[in-house]
Amino acid sequence: MSTNALVDRFGRRIDYLRLSVTDRCDLRCSYCMPQGFKDYEEPEDWLRFDEIVRLIALFARHGLQRVRLTGGEPLLRGRLVDLVRQIKAIPGISDLSLSTNGTHLARHAASLRAAGVDRLNVSLDTLNRERFCSITHRDALDDVLRGLRDARAAGFTRIKINMVWLAGGNNDELDAMIDFCRQQHFVLRLIETMPIGATGRASRYGSLQPHIAELRQRFHLVDGVVAGGGPARYLVDPESDFSIGFITPLSQHFCASCNRVRMTVDGTLQLCLGQEDQVAFRPLLRGGADDAELDAVLRAAIERKPERHEFNEAPGKVVRFMSMTGG
């Protein structure tokens, strides 16, 4: 391991940044953002593209390899393709991905692929139009499905479908979603709902562990690996290209191997999704800090990255909404 690498006090190497480029979203998913939420950051407080590129370049000099663009909904940020090109040109960045709700993907898929986005994660909790409207408060399922078709036509392969597991809310659709992903050659990922903000705590909780065991047996799946830098544990079908991942922050957390930090749209570095430890970089950037000062702040921040979240022990600890955090 390089002596220049970002390594926290628990020996975890940080090589993955999840970067929010906007806190706006055109959906109001019940577990993410309140329906009438309007407490957005002002655009002048968003990091400018030159500031983003400067920070990522600084991270990359310490071994950052993966960047994921998130929101809110990242495709609502103007000229996003320009930022993609600039990030892709930073030495050391080998994997650039994007998480999206898919509503604007059809319009942007080809340009994102051409600019250098390597992989896509698309949120899709249901294939039922009425239920989609109930969860997201918008009739946009057809837009998402169109976006997926156009993304595949643009050359994106192994697109990941993120399905938030809502106990008693969409668990009856698991077989339908598996069939859909098998037919379309998508990677399905099931995500346990997290108690982030009042919306997350009000959502229906459920452990995925019983379903993991059942799916393994029913579909003759085995442990496997799928490309990506995130925390999902995968089961794969050795007889086909189907794979299903599980992100289980409540029933089987993955903190010991955490390799990531998050940057909010206003330049605040969130050191743990389930804690409130953070460092504000925007005042430093706009106050004239040189690279040596930024470097010192970054290293000190990584040194105090928390050991783990406390979703089970203290579910009310994180008051910010998921949309404000950066995916």
Secondary structure, 3 states (H helix, E strand, C coil): CCCCCCECCCCCECCEEEEECCCCCCCCCCCCCCCCCCCCCCHHHCCCHHHHHHHHHHHHCCCCCEEEEECCCHHHCCCHHHHHHHHHCCCCCCEEEEEECCCCHHHHHHHHHHHCCCEEEEECCCCCHHHHHHHHCCCCHHHHHHHHHHHHHCCCCCCEEEEEECCCCCHHHHHHHHHHHHHHCCEEEEEECCCCHHHHHHCCCCCCHHHHHHHHHHCCCEEECCCCCCCCEEEECCCCCCEEEEECCCCCCCHHHCCEEEECCCCEEECCCCCCCEEECHHHHHCCCCHHHHHHHHHHHHHCCCCCCCCCCCCCCCCCCHHHHCC
